């Protein structure tokens, strides 16, 4: 049973598209009980956005904004764009709009001055493969990991030459730069577009590792809690691995990863996270 976050130095938010609203539900309950965020947050893809929302508008507001944006989309794909030889997915407008609701001119000053930091993970293309082949290789590695290996921290993407890089969100010098970083961390073509960061293409950080964790020096001792977004039936809800604690959903999260239409069940994902956190906090937290 988890009682608070006081013993946690690093809180990591895995990626997973809409599944990350399970994390939002967990954090909504924890913050509701007055628990303070640890000194370091880490996230990738939508997990990085949920982490940012915990430092700005709050996870409940992030959910509300997402649902309003999704309600505008009747379908994920815009067919008339085919006539112009383009692929246009609703995500290409909806996701940046959602990010802008979390990090904007109102929230960015407080984010920069926060006592805690948020590290955002992105994937970098393999130097020998180039952008397009790297995207194909990353997608293949993702499918292999999801359907066959079921590993938490896959090795195949790095074997293919992909690299993961971390940026501190508070070091961004403008709102636009911060938004670009969060968008880059979730760039999964063709649904969302790659983003140029420091002159190089950046892709979804989950291509390399969906549960991003920077490598630490041997002498560093930190207590890390990782919020997963996949359910591993053979593992308990809380388990330890490599000196870290992992918290996984109590069941498969009832939401489609990529559905950004009015039919999306992100509210159900949030509700599951909230219920899991409420139960794990124990009866005294009611």
Helices and strands as residue ranges (DSSP letters): E 10-13, G 17-20, H 21-32, E 40-44, H 46-54, H 59-70, G 79-84, H 91-102, H 108-112, E 117-124, H 130-144, I 145-149, H 156-159, E 163-168, G 169-171, H 175-184, E 195-197, E 200-204, G 205-207, E 224-227, E 238-241, E 244-247, H 266-281, G 283-285
